[in-house]
C-alpha cells in the first residue's frame, strides 16, 4: 500500500472527523429534539394551570379572581354556617291566624318562613278589619328548652335585641305563639306547617340580607 505524503495528512484527518460527526447526528435523533421541547412545554403548562382545590371538609375552593360564587354556593355556605343545631334542618313555612300587634286590626293571618341559615320572613294579612298585607323579615334565634323556643329578631337588630315574636316549637309541624312584640299572648294561637315551597324558595333566593353565624 502506498503511503500518504505527510503534507496531506492534516487535511485527511479533518475530513474524517467531519464524517464521524455527521454520522452521530442521525435523522431520528434530530427529530427527537422538538418532541422533547414540546413535552417540556406541556408539562410546564400543566403545572402552572390553576386547578380546583378541596379543603379538609371536601368543599370546593374556587381560585380567587376566577368567577363569582353562584346562588347555590351562597345558599350552601349560609347553611354551613348555621348554628340552629338542627332545630330547622330545612326551609319550612307555617300558617295561622293570630292577634294583631297594633290597634289597626284585631286578627291577622300570618305566613311565616324559617330557613336553617337563621333567616325568617313573615307576611301578615289583616282580617278584622281587612287590610293590605305587610312583609317583614330578620334573623331568628333558637333558645334551648323542652320544647325549644324560636325568637324572631328584626333585620336591623343584626341578630340581637328585642324580638318581634317568640314561638314555642311543640313539634316540627306546630309553633305556639308566646309573645308578639313585648306583649305576652294569653290565649293559645298556633302556626301549622304548610307545603309551601314557593315561600321557601323565595326566601332562599333572597340575598339582600344575611344573618351572622353564631
C-alpha positions as CSV (number, residue, x, y, z in Angstrom):
1,X,0.0,0.0,0.0
2,X,1.3,3.4,-0.9
3,X,1.9,5.9,1.9
4,X,0.2,9.3,2.0
5,X,2.6,12.2,1.8
6,X,2.9,13.9,5.2
7,X,1.8,17.2,3.9
8,X,-1.7,15.8,3.1
9,X,-2.2,14.1,6.5
10,X,-3.9,17.1,8.3
11,X,-6.4,17.5,5.5
12,X,-7.4,13.8,5.6
13,X,-7.7,13.9,9.4
14,X,-10.1,16.9,9.3
15,X,-12.3,15.2,6.6
16,X,-12.5,12.0,8.7
17,X,-13.7,14.0,11.8
18,X,-16.5,15.7,9.8
19,X,-17.7,12.3,8.5
20,X,-17.8,10.9,12.1
21,X,-19.7,13.9,13.5
22,X,-22.2,13.8,10.6
23,X,-22.9,10.1,11.3
24,X,-23.5,10.7,15.0
25,X,-26.3,13.2,14.3
26,X,-28.9,10.8,12.8
27,X,-32.3,12.0,11.5
28,X,-34.1,10.1,14.3
29,X,-32.1,12.0,17.0
30,X,-32.7,15.3,15.2
31,X,-36.4,14.7,15.2
32,X,-36.4,13.9,18.9
33,X,-35.3,17.3,19.9
34,X,-38.5,19.2,19.0
35,X,-40.6,16.4,20.7
36,X,-38.8,16.8,23.9
37,X,-39.2,20.5,23.8
38,X,-43.0,20.2,23.2
39,X,-43.3,17.7,26.1
40,X,-41.4,20.0,28.4
41,X,-43.7,22.9,27.4
42,X,-46.9,20.9,28.0
43,X,-45.7,19.8,31.4
44,X,-44.9,23.4,32.4
45,X,-48.4,24.5,31.3
46,X,-50.0,21.7,33.4
47,X,-48.0,22.7,36.5
48,X,-48.9,26.4,36.2
49,X,-52.6,25.9,35.2
50,X,-55.0,26.7,38.1
51,X,-56.8,23.6,39.4
52,X,-59.7,23.3,41.8
53,X,-58.6,22.7,45.4
54,X,-60.5,20.9,48.2
55,X,-60.3,21.7,51.9
56,X,-60.4,19.1,54.7
57,X,-64.2,19.2,54.6
58,X,-64.4,18.3,51.0
59,X,-65.7,21.7,49.9
60,X,-64.6,23.1,46.5
61,X,-62.5,26.2,46.9
62,X,-62.8,28.5,43.8
63,X,-59.4,30.2,43.0
64,X,-59.5,33.9,43.6
65,X,-60.5,36.0,40.7
66,X,-61.8,33.2,38.5
67,X,-65.6,33.7,39.0
68,X,-68.3,34.9,41.3
69,X,-70.0,32.4,43.6
70,X,-73.3,31.1,42.4
71,X,-76.6,31.4,44.2
72,X,-76.4,27.7,45.1
73,X,-72.9,28.1,46.6
74,X,-74.1,31.1,48.6
75,X,-77.0,29.2,50.0
76,X,-74.7,26.2,50.8
77,X,-72.3,28.5,52.6
78,X,-75.1,30.2,54.7
79,X,-76.5,26.8,55.6
80,X,-73.0,25.5,56.6
81,X,-72.6,28.5,59.0
82,X,-76.0,27.7,60.6
83,X,-75.9,27.2,64.3
84,X,-79.5,26.3,64.8
85,X,-78.4,22.8,65.9
86,X,-80.9,21.0,63.7
87,X,-84.0,22.8,65.0
88,X,-84.9,23.8,61.5
89,X,-82.9,21.4,59.3
90,X,-84.6,22.6,56.1
91,X,-86.7,25.5,54.9
92,X,-90.2,25.5,56.5
93,X,-93.4,27.6,56.1
94,X,-96.1,27.9,58.8
95,X,-99.5,29.4,58.6
96,X,-102.1,30.6,61.2
97,X,-104.3,33.4,62.5
98,X,-103.0,35.4,65.5
99,X,-103.8,38.7,67.2
100,X,-102.6,41.9,65.6
101,X,-99.7,43.8,67.3
102,X,-101.4,47.2,66.9
103,X,-104.9,48.5,67.3
104,X,-105.2,48.8,63.5
105,X,-106.8,45.3,63.4
106,X,-107.7,42.5,65.8
107,X,-106.9,39.3,63.8
108,X,-104.4,38.7,61.1
109,X,-103.3,35.7,59.0
110,X,-99.6,35.1,59.2
111,X,-97.4,33.1,56.8
112,X,-94.0,32.6,58.5
113,X,-91.0,31.1,56.6
114,X,-87.9,29.9,58.5
115,X,-84.6,28.8,57.0
116,X,-81.7,26.8,58.5
117,X,-79.3,29.7,57.9
118,X,-81.2,31.8,60.6
119,X,-83.3,34.0,58.3
120,X,-87.1,34.4,58.6
121,X,-89.8,36.2,56.6
122,X,-93.4,36.9,57.7
123,X,-96.4,38.0,55.6
124,X,-99.2,39.5,57.7
125,X,-102.6,39.9,56.2
126,X,-105.2,41.8,58.4
127,X,-108.5,40.0,58.5
128,X,-110.7,42.0,61.0
129,X,-110.9,44.6,59.6
130,X,-109.3,43.6,56.3
131,X,-106.3,45.5,55.1
132,X,-103.2,45.3,53.0
133,X,-100.6,42.6,53.6
134,X,-97.3,43.6,55.3
135,X,-94.0,41.8,54.9
136,X,-91.1,41.9,57.4
137,X,-88.0,39.8,57.8
138,X,-85.0,39.3,60.0
139,X,-82.9,36.7,61.9
140,X,-84.3,34.1,64.2
141,X,-82.5,32.8,67.4
142,X,-83.1,29.4,69.0
143,X,-83.5,29.0,72.7
144,X,-82.9,25.5,74.2
145,X,-85.6,24.0,76.2
146,X,-88.3,21.3,76.3
147,X,-89.8,22.2,74.0
148,X,-87.4,24.8,72.4
149,X,-88.2,28.4,71.6
150,X,-87.7,30.4,68.4
151,X,-87.2,34.2,68.8
152,X,-87.8,36.4,65.7
153,X,-85.5,39.3,65.7
154,X,-85.7,42.3,63.3
155,X,-83.1,42.5,60.5
156,X,-82.0,45.9,61.8
157,X,-81.0,44.3,65.1
158,X,-78.3,42.2,63.4
159,X,-79.1,39.1,65.4
160,X,-79.7,40.7,68.8
161,X,-82.1,43.0,70.6
162,X,-85.9,42.8,71.3
163,X,-87.8,40.1,69.5
164,X,-90.6,40.7,67.1
165,X,-92.3,37.5,68.3
166,X,-91.4,34.3,70.3
167,X,-92.8,30.9,69.4
168,X,-92.5,27.6,71.2
169,X,-91.9,24.6,68.9
170,X,-94.4,22.0,70.2
171,X,-93.4,19.8,67.3
172,X,-91.6,20.3,63.9
173,X,-95.1,20.8,62.4
174,X,-96.5,23.2,65.0
175,X,-95.4,26.5,66.6
176,X,-97.3,28.0,69.5
177,X,-97.2,31.9,69.7
178,X,-95.9,33.0,73.1
179,X,-95.2,36.7,72.6
180,X,-95.9,39.4,70.0
181,X,-93.5,42.3,70.4
182,X,-93.3,42.9,74.2
183,X,-96.7,41.5,74.9
184,X,-97.4,38.0,76.1
185,X,-100.2,36.2,74.3
186,X,-102.7,34.9,76.8
187,X,-104.8,32.6,74.6
188,X,-103.3,29.8,72.6
189,X,-102.5,30.6,69.0
190,X,-100.8,28.1,66.7
191,X,-99.0,28.2,63.4
192,X,-99.1,25.0,61.4
193,X,-96.6,23.8,58.8
194,X,-97.6,24.1,55.2
195,X,-96.4,22.5,51.9
196,X,-95.4,25.9,50.6
197,X,-92.3,25.5,48.5
198,X,-92.9,28.9,46.8
199,X,-92.4,30.9,50.0
200,X,-89.3,28.8,51.0
201,X,-87.7,29.2,47.6
202,X,-88.3,33.0,47.5
203,X,-86.5,33.5,50.8
204,X,-83.7,31.1,49.8
205,X,-83.1,33.1,46.7
206,X,-83.1,36.4,48.5
207,X,-79.5,37.6,49.0
208,X,-80.5,41.1,50.2
209,X,-79.6,40.3,53.9
210,X,-77.7,37.7,55.8
211,X,-77.7,36.5,59.4
212,X,-74.4,36.3,61.5
213,X,-73.1,32.9,62.3
214,X,-73.4,32.0,66.0
